[in-house]
Each structure stands twice: as C-alpha cells, then as structure tokens.
C-alpha cells in the first residue's frame, strides 16, 4: 500500500535547496516500512537532483555550468512570457528532471555519504513549489 504527502517549499531565488531532511522526516513517519520513496515536483521550471552536499561549491559550480550552456534571454527563444529566465528555466528542468525514486533503508533515504536531495529552482525571485512524496 502506498501513501502520499505534499511538501510545500518557498524558494528565495534561483539555485538549489537541500530537502533531504524534509523528505527523511516524511519517511521516518512511515508505519508500513516502505521500500521506495518517489519525489515529484509539480512545476515546469523547478526540478530535483541528487548531488554532493559536503561542499557548497558543488552547487555553485552546477549553477555556473547551467549559466554557460542554457543562457537566460537567448534571442533564439520564442517563449519568454514571464521574463528572460522563462525558457531557460524550462530547459534546465528538462535536463535535471522532475522526479527521483530513492530506496529506503533503516527508515531513511538510502543516499550515499555525501549525497543530498535538492530542489533546484530555475527562476529568479520568490517561488512556491509543490512536491508530492510517495512511499511504497
């Protein structure tokens, strides 16, 4: 039997927000001892990623990389309804993905020693993001 919970997260600007502990809090409440945790973000300009959480430079380097390959305000983009970061946000989301499925071991996400689960905000400014966490 699977169960779901919604996580609402407010982001302050473009970049990654670690959500490992928030999701582990949901996993730890699971009375059925599920084997898998699936997390899905319901937005087209935010995504999920698993990456190193031991050094903040990892996140800075990822953002620098994306700034280099997916530039805001590219004049070739036709879609720019909400600003110069609109289409670049959609492309970044496609590249990094909208969901992750992670095994559960000993009542928590079975991530590696230096791995973390991150919500990656691709838009500037304050944004409210909805994530659906499914345990099965």
C-alpha positions, 0 to 999 in steps of 0.5 A: 500500500502506498501513501502520499504527502505534499511538501510545500517549499518557498524558494528565495531565488534561483539555485538549489535547496537541500530537502533531504531532511524534509523528505527523511522526516516524511519517511521516518513517519512511515508505519508500513516500512516502505521500500521506495520513496518517489519525489515529484515536483509539480512545476515546469521550471523547478526540478530535483537532483541528487548531488554532493552536499559536503561542499557548497561549491558543488552547487555553485559550480552546477549553477555556473555550468547551467549559466554557460550552456542554457543562457537566460534571454537567448534571442533564439527563444520564442517563449519568454512570457514571464521574463528572460529566465522563462525558457531557460528555466524550462530547459534546465528542468528538462535536463535535471528532471522532475522526479527521483525514486530513492530506496529506503533503508533503516527508515531513511533515504538510502543516499550515499555519504555525501549525497543530498536531495535538492530542489533546484529552482530555475527562476529568479525571485520568490517561488512556491513549489509543490512536491508530492512524496510517495512511499511504497 
